[in-house]
Amino acid sequence: MILKKGYTNTEYADFAVLANSKGMRLITKENGNVEMVEIIRPEPTYQELRRRAYPEILEQLDMIYWDKINGTNNWMTTITDIKNKYPKE
């Protein structure tokens, strides 16, 4: 896809959002045209996947607190499920 030079800022911004939503980036050619180019990203490691899946620390602390109060093990179950879903390589 090519966006010709002279487009308005709004049209360019809409195009940039579209490119970003498709995992692409915009580059400007020497002739002034703007082109969408695919960004090649490596597959995330298990550490990255786990990091994204873990609840925020404050939420985990709250889970631990309520587990102690209620005699439950929700925190342990949550963390174990994540570790099982994304095992070490």
N, C-alpha and C positions, 0 to 999 in steps of 0.2 A: 504494500500500500504506500502511496506517496501523497504527501500533503504539499501542495504547491506553495511557494513563497507568496506572501501577500494575504494569507488567511488571517482572520481576526484573532485576537488573543483568546476569545471564547471558543472559537472553533479549534484552535490549537490545544487549549486546555482540555476540551472534550476528547480530542484525539489522544492526548497524553493519558487521560484516565482510561480510555479503551485499551491503549497499549499496555498500561500497567496491569489491568485486569486480566490480560491474556499472557502475562509473564514476559512482556517484551519491553524494549526501551526504544526511545526515539534518538536517531542520529541525524545530524544536519550534513548534507552533502555539500561539496564545493560550489555546486550550481545554485545553492539556496534551497533545494528541495529537502523535505524532511521524510525520513523513512523509518518504518518500524522494523526492528531486528530482534529475533528471538534471543532471550538470555538463556544460556545453558547453565543450569545449576546442578551441582553434584547431589546425589541422593543423600539425605540426612543420615547421620550416624545414629546408633541406638541411644547415645548420650543426648543428642539433640532432640530426638523424639521423646525420650523420657522427660527431659527438661520442660518441653512444651506441655506434656500431659500432667505433670505434677501440679496439684493445687498450690496457690500462693502460700508462702510460709505462715502468714497470719491465719489463714484458713486452716492450715494443718495444725497449728497450735490450738486453735479453737476446737478442732476435732479431738485432739488429744485430751484437752480439758474435759469435754463432755463425755468422752469415753471413760475417764476416771470417775466422773460423777455418776454416770449411768451404768457402769460395769459392762460397757460394750467394747467392741474392737473395730469400729468403723475406720479409724485412721490406718490401722494395720491392714485391713482388707483393701482399702483404696490403694495404698502403696504397693502391696503385693500384686494386685491386679495390673498395675502399671508396669511393674518389673517383669511380670509374666508376659504381658503384651509386647514389651520391647526388651527381650533378653540380651544379656551380654553376648558380644560376638565371639 
